[in-house]
Amino acid sequence: MPTPYAYFKKQIVPLAEAKIGIMTHAFNYGTAVFEGIRGNWNEEEEEIYLFRVKEHYARLRKSCRIMRIDFPYSDEELRSLTTKVVEISGYREDIYIRPLAYKSSEALGVRLHDLEDDFLIFVQPFGPYLDIEKGARCCTSSWRRVEDTGIPARAKVTGIYANSALAKTEAQLNGFDEAIMLDERGHISEGSGENIFVIENGKLITPPPSSNILVGITRDTIMLLARLELGVEIVERDIDRSEVYVADECFMTGTAAHVTPVVELDHRPIGDGRMGPITARLSQLYFDVIRGKNPKYAHWCLPCYSKVKA
Ligand SMILES: Cc1ncc(COP(=O)(O)O)c(C=O)c1O
C-alpha cells in the first residue's frame, strides 16, 4: 500500500509525522507561499511524470521574493527532494505535490521580517478536480479578485486563498461548480484556482497578468500548444463578463483542473453548452503531453520511478 511521505524540517518522514506547532507564524497569518505540481500516472510505462517542475519552482522563488522568504535550495536539490518524496510514497495513480515555503517561527506579531523560514513538500493522490468531460457550470462571483495593491496574486500566497475559498464556497452552495472572479475594474480575472480562456472567431483570448491572475503554468502550456501545434492566435487582453456569455468556447486551466470546459456562466450556455472543438483538440494534446506521451515535450516531464526500476 502506498503511504504518503513528506520532506519536513530537512528530513523525509511519513506525512503522518509531519506536524507544525499551533503558534507557527504562517498558520496564524497566512505567511506562506506554495506550489501545486502534478504527478501524472502513465499506465503503459508504469511511471509517474512530474509536470514542469522547473517552472513551478521558478514561480515559488518569485513568490518567496515577494514575501521575503529565504529559499536557499538549488534547482537540483529541489528536483531530487521532490522525486524522492514521490518515489518513497509509491503511488500508482495521479498525484499532487505541494511544496510550501513558510514563516516557521513560533512568534506573535504580523510582519515578514525577523522571522525564520522553512520549506516542506508533501504528496497526495489526486484525481480530476472538476469534470473535464462534462465541463463546469460557473457563476460570476460576488467576491472580487484580490488586487496587486492588496496581496499580489502573482505570488501564490496561502493567505490569498481566503479570497478563493470565499468565492468557491459561495459558488458551490449556490449550485455551481466553480466561481469566476472579476477584478476591481469589473473585468474577468480568474477562477478560484484556474486561469480562464475564451475562444472567439478561432482566436484564444485570456486576461493578462495585470488582471490580478496567478500566472499559471498550465496557462503557459496551453498558450504554447495552441500556437505551436494548432497555429491558433493568442490575445492577452481584458475580457468583459458579457463577452464570456457570447464566446464560441470557454475553458479554464490549472494544475488541479487541467483543461476544464466552462459550459455555462450565470445560467447562460456557452456555445452549444458542451466542450467546443478547439477546447477538445487542446485538451487531447495537453493530456498526451502531461503523461509523457509526446516526445516533443518530454523535457517538461520528469520521470520518478525509472531510476528505481533500473
Ligand atoms: C488562483 C489560481 N489561478 C490559477 C491557477 C493555475 O495555475 P497553474 O496552471 O500554474 O496551476 C491556480 C492553481 O495553481 C490558482 O490557484
PDBQT file of the ligand as one rigid body, heavy atoms in Angstrom, charges set to zero:
ROOT
HETATM    1  C1  LIG A 401      -5.833  31.233  -8.225  1.00  0.00    +0.000 C 
HETATM    2  C2  LIG A 401      -5.202  30.336  -9.230  1.00  0.00    +0.000 A 
HETATM    3  N1  LIG A 401      -5.170  30.717 -10.515  1.00  0.00    +0.000 NA
HETATM    4  C3  LIG A 401      -4.634  29.954 -11.471  1.00  0.00    +0.000 A 
HETATM    5  C4  LIG A 401      -4.095  28.720 -11.176  1.00  0.00    +0.000 A 
HETATM    6  C5  LIG A 401      -3.488  27.899 -12.274  1.00  0.00    +0.000 C 
HETATM    7  O1  LIG A 401      -2.081  27.882 -12.172  1.00  0.00    +0.000 OA
HETATM    8  P1  LIG A 401      -1.261  26.624 -12.634  1.00  0.00    +0.000 P 
HETATM    9  O2  LIG A 401      -1.671  26.339 -14.027  1.00  0.00    +0.000 OA
HETATM   10  O3  LIG A 401       0.155  27.063 -12.537  1.00  0.00    +0.000 OA
HETATM   11  O4  LIG A 401      -1.589  25.517 -11.713  1.00  0.00    +0.000 OA
HETATM   12  C6  LIG A 401      -4.107  28.263  -9.852  1.00  0.00    +0.000 A 
HETATM   13  C7  LIG A 401      -3.550  26.966  -9.495  1.00  0.00    +0.000 C 
HETATM   14  O5  LIG A 401      -2.434  26.835  -9.106  1.00  0.00    +0.000 OA
HETATM   15  C8  LIG A 401      -4.664  29.085  -8.861  1.00  0.00    +0.000 A 
HETATM   16  O6  LIG A 401      -4.706  28.701  -7.588  1.00  0.00    +0.000 OA
ENDROOT
TORSDOF 0
